[in-house]
């Protein structure tokens, strides 16, 4: 790619679990640009890198870097000198041992390297290199690719390419037999070596995100690192309210069940609770009245039922993981809104009770539109007020009607069904979760990148 550099390549175009490939032309890995010839220097300059990140240590620098006087060049040694003095080389006989120790010892330097990549201009590529571009560069790139869901076999294949490009096997073959084995240990880039490193990150730290957090990166920094490789265009997250933000579906059902029990009756939910949201209270009172008979007092029944419901609401808060999603969305600079078919006093009353009004940039309610979900009117109104197109917003819903409304508005629809809606009922959603705490919001945004980039 760049004449003179043997180990230079774009890490774009690799598959991810999110359904879109890593972005081409965004991140390049290479051996040292010291190796470039005149033609390679011209091609390297033409790439217009916004950051050239050099991971070499002080002792390796033999000449001025090609970009030594450029603002785009940063040298952040991967190896922490303060930690290196405590390294027990004898305890690391294999390259896999060295890698594991390096990941454990050099967390502060690794954080600095990734922060430099995060801060690099978005409109220009970044280049990462060390001396040969296989070990330190290989570890950094492997962590980055794992973060964005590139399959580990693909990561290992990319890592293994280095020994082919560098001609490692040919050089080893030229060594005397008594030197070859020791040189092979540190020179080859076998797939199992990098896979061992990623397994180590899993075992010791709980995965790459937890490892980066251990290094000191915030969730927002980790997200910005990920979107360098898998761009995300989402600008807003819009939540339904009843059954989604708060499980008012359960309190509603329990209030009705209690009222039927008051009359010595057992409530059959199959026909009574359609599971699609919306207020059909009068129909429900008619069904109860028919079951009770002429002695039914609708006003007394309503007062008794709603008093029981309101007592349950005193302890009701957001469903699991929802507050964390909202906090993450705000930290990432996304607009956060509610689009609920319920009336404004109902929604605001619950939010005020849990001191959550200020968490939302916009609240749109059913009394502002003529038609309710599955009609998209309420989502279309929310999007207009947010000034965000549907394809750049995520809707989070708990019913099939809500999913249909969001998708009709052009949004990526996530379903977290309430306890009275089956997963099969919301199967048309772009993503179905059992709970918001099953997935970090930053990972949800990457999942939504499939729809955004289509």
WORASUL-V414963 format. One record per pair of residues at least 6 apart in sequence whose ideal C-beta (glycine too) atoms are under 7 Angstrom apart, sorted by the first residue. I is the first residue (numbers start at 1). J is the second residue. Records with the same first field share a line. If there is no record, write none. Layout:
I->J / J
This chain:
1->8 / 9
2->8 / 30 / 36 / 40 / 43 / 44
3->36 / 37 / 39 / 40 / 43
4->35 / 36 / 37 / 40
5->30 / 31 / 33 / 35 / 36 / 40
6->31 / 165 / 166
7->30 / 31 / 132 / 133 / 134 / 162 / 165 / 166
8->28 / 30 / 31
9->28 / 29
10->24 / 25 / 28
11->22 / 27 / 29 / 141 / 145 / 158
12->21 / 22 / 23 / 24 / 25 / 26
13->21 / 22 / 24
14->21 / 22 / 145 / 150 / 154
15->21 / 150 / 151 / 154
16->22 / 148 / 149 / 150 / 230
17->149
18->149 / 230 / 446 / 447 / 449 / 450
19->450
20->230 / 449 / 450 / 453
22->148 / 150 / 229 / 230
23->229 / 230 / 231
25->125
26->125 / 228 / 229
27->125 / 126 / 228 / 229
28->125 / 127
29->128 / 129 / 133 / 137 / 141
30->127 / 129 / 133
31->129 / 131 / 132 / 133
32->129 / 131
33->44 / 65 / 66 / 129
34->63
36->44 / 66
41->66
47->125
48->124
49->72 / 124 / 125 / 126 / 127
50->72 / 120 / 121 / 124 / 125 / 126
51->72 / 74 / 116 / 117 / 120 / 126
52->67 / 72 / 73 / 127
53->74 / 76 / 113 / 116 / 117 / 126 / 127 / 128
54->65 / 73 / 74 / 75 / 129
55->76 / 77 / 78 / 113 / 128 / 129 / 130 / 136 / 137
56->75 / 77 / 130 / 131
57->77 / 79
58->77
60->131
65->73
67->73
74->116
76->109 / 112 / 113 / 116
77->109
78->106 / 109 / 110 / 113 / 130 / 136
79->106 / 109
80->105 / 106 / 108 / 109
83->105 / 106
84->105
87->101 / 105
92->98 / 101
94->185
95->185 / 186 / 193
96->193 / 196 / 197
99->139 / 193 / 197
100->197 / 200
102->139
103->139 / 197 / 200 / 201
107->214 / 215
110->215
111->215 / 216 / 217
113->140
114->212 / 217 / 225
115->221
117->126 / 225 / 228
118->221 / 224 / 225
120->126
128->137 / 140 / 141
129->137
130->136 / 137
132->166
133->162
134->162 / 166 / 189
138->159 / 162 / 189 / 194
139->197
142->155 / 159 / 194 / 197 / 198
143->208
144->225 / 229
145->155
146->152 / 155 / 198 / 208
147->208 / 209 / 225 / 226
148->226 / 229 / 230 / 446
152->195 / 198
155->194
156->191 / 194 / 195
157->191
159->189 / 191 / 194
160->189 / 190 / 191
162->189
163->169 / 188 / 189
168->187 / 188
172->180 / 183 / 184 / 187
175->183
201->207 / 208 / 211
205->211 / 214
209->222
212->222
219->328 / 331 / 442
220->331 / 332
222->442
223->332 / 442
226->442 / 446
230->446 / 449
231->449
232->445 / 446 / 448 / 449 / 452
233->392 / 452
234->334 / 392 / 393 / 394 / 445 / 448 / 452
235->334 / 335 / 388 / 392 / 393
236->334 / 335 / 337 / 386 / 388 / 392 / 393
237->329 / 334 / 336 / 394 / 396
238->337 / 339 / 379 / 382 / 393 / 395
239->245 / 338 / 396
240->339 / 340 / 396 / 397 / 398 / 402
241->338 / 340 / 342 / 347
242->248 / 249 / 277 / 340 / 342
243->249 / 277 / 398 / 399 / 418
244->396 / 397 / 398 / 416
245->318 / 319 / 322
246->316 / 318 / 319 / 350
247->319 / 418
249->418 / 419 / 420
250->419
251->309 / 312 / 313 / 316
252->309
253->269 / 273 / 420
254->312
255->305 / 308 / 309
256->267 / 284 / 305
257->267
258->308
259->288 / 301 / 304 / 305
260->266 / 267 / 288
262->304
263->292
265->291
272->284 / 287
273->420
275->399 / 420 / 421 / 425
276->399 / 400 / 401
277->341 / 373 / 399 / 401 / 402
278->341 / 372
285->298 / 301
288->296 / 301
289->296 / 298
317->354
319->436
320->435 / 436 / 437
321->435 / 436 / 437
322->436
324->437
325->436 / 441
326->336 / 359
328->441 / 442
329->336 / 441
330->336
335->361 / 386 / 388
336->359 / 360 / 361
337->360 / 361 / 362 / 363 / 364 / 382 / 386
338->347 / 360 / 363 / 364
339->364 / 378 / 379 / 382
340->347 / 365 / 366
341->366 / 372 / 373 / 378
342->365 / 366
343->365 / 366 / 367
344->365 / 367
347->363 / 365
348->357 / 363
351->357
362->382 / 385 / 386
364->378 / 381 / 382 / 385
366->372 / 378
368->381
369->377 / 378 / 381
370->377
371->377
373->401 / 402 / 405
374->401 / 404 / 405
375->405
376->405 / 408 / 409
378->405
379->395 / 405 / 406 / 409 / 411
380->409
383->389 / 390 / 393 / 409
389->410
390->409 / 410 / 411
391->410 / 452
392->452
393->411
394->411 / 412 / 414 / 448
395->406 / 411 / 413 / 414
396->414 / 416
397->403 / 406 / 413 / 415
398->415 / 416 / 417 / 418 / 421
399->421 / 426
400->425 / 426 / 428
403->413 / 415 / 426 / 428 / 429
406->413
407->413
412->430 / 448 / 451
413->429 / 430
414->429 / 430 / 431 / 433 / 444
415->426 / 429 / 432
416->433 / 435 / 436
417->423 / 425 / 426
423->432
426->432
430->451
431->447
433->439
